[in-house]
Amino acid sequence: METKTLGLLRNAMNAYNQRMQSTNSNIANLDTPGYQRVSVSFEEELQNRRHQVPSLRNVEDVKAKMEVHEEAPILEDEMMALADTQMRTQLATRALSEHFGLMRTGITGQSM
């Protein structure tokens, strides 16, 4: 059974995976002539959804959005994006662990 929280966390982890891949691609292509920087937005999409009419919010349906930019990637910016994504991934992992811990407690009646 997938809860709203689990759906949102699943989509967040997918977005962070896509963001890591795009950042790695940006770093690998720093010196490639004509390469355009790629980014993945998720938090912005989530904020937009949260500002909608309450009956349309369904935040667990928010998906990552890939964007191609005109500019070339800059190493320092990509390294900061990589560190940011790692922190967000760790936070989502902790939230997933807590979510499954609560489910385990609800099923077994025992906390670990």
C-alpha positions in Angstrom: 0.0 0.0 0.0 1.5 3.3 -1.0 0.7 6.3 1.1 0.8 10.0 0.0 4.0 10.4 1.9 5.6 7.4 0.3 4.5 8.5 -3.1 6.0 12.0 -2.6 9.3 10.5 -1.2 9.5 8.1 -4.1 9.2 10.9 -6.6 11.7 13.0 -4.7 14.3 10.2 -4.8 13.7 9.7 -8.5 14.2 13.5 -9.0 17.4 13.4 -7.0 18.6 10.5 -9.0 17.9 12.4 -12.3 19.6 15.5 -10.8 22.7 13.5 -9.9 22.8 12.1 -13.5 22.4 15.5 -15.1 25.0 17.1 -12.8 27.5 14.3 -13.6 26.8 14.8 -17.3 27.4 18.5 -16.9 30.7 17.9 -15.1 31.8 15.3 -17.7 31.0 17.7 -20.5 32.6 20.9 -19.1 35.0 21.1 -22.0 32.7 19.9 -24.7 32.1 22.7 -27.3 28.5 23.6 -27.7 27.3 21.5 -24.7 24.3 23.1 -22.9 23.8 22.7 -19.2 21.0 20.4 -18.1 19.2 20.7 -14.8 16.3 18.9 -13.0 13.7 20.9 -11.0 11.5 19.2 -8.5 11.2 21.5 -5.5 9.9 24.3 -7.7 7.2 22.0 -9.2 6.3 21.0 -5.6 5.9 24.6 -4.5 3.8 25.4 -7.5 1.5 22.5 -6.7 1.2 23.5 -3.1 0.0 27.0 -4.1 -2.9 25.6 -6.2 -6.5 25.1 -5.0 -6.5 22.6 -2.1 -8.6 20.0 -4.1 -6.0 20.0 -6.9 -2.8 19.7 -4.8 -2.0 16.0 -4.9 1.7 16.6 -4.1 2.4 12.9 -4.4 1.9 13.3 -8.2 4.6 15.9 -8.6 7.3 14.7 -11.0 10.8 16.1 -11.8 11.1 18.3 -14.8 14.3 18.3 -16.9 15.5 21.6 -18.4 18.2 22.5 -20.9 19.8 25.9 -20.5 21.6 28.0 -23.0 24.7 28.4 -21.0 27.6 26.0 -20.5 28.1 24.4 -17.1 30.5 26.0 -14.6 32.5 23.5 -12.4 31.9 25.4 -9.2 28.2 25.6 -9.7 27.9 22.0 -10.6 29.9 20.9 -7.5 27.6 23.0 -5.3 24.6 21.4 -7.0 26.1 18.0 -6.4 26.6 18.7 -2.7 23.0 20.1 -2.4 21.6 17.0 -4.1 23.5 14.7 -1.8 22.1 16.5 1.3 18.6 16.3 -0.1 19.0 12.6 -0.9 20.2 12.0 2.7 17.2 13.9 4.1 14.7 11.9 1.9 16.4 8.7 2.9 16.0 9.5 6.6 12.3 10.4 6.0 11.8 7.1 4.2 13.5 5.2 7.1 11.2 7.0 9.6 8.1 6.3 7.4 8.9 2.6 7.2 9.7 2.5 10.9 6.3 3.9 11.7 4.7 1.3 9.4 6.6 -1.5 11.1 5.5 -0.2 14.5 1.9 -0.1 13.2 2.0 -3.6 11.9 4.0 -5.3 14.7 3.1 -3.1 17.6 6.8 -2.9 18.4 9.3 -0.2 17.6 12.9 -1.1 16.9 
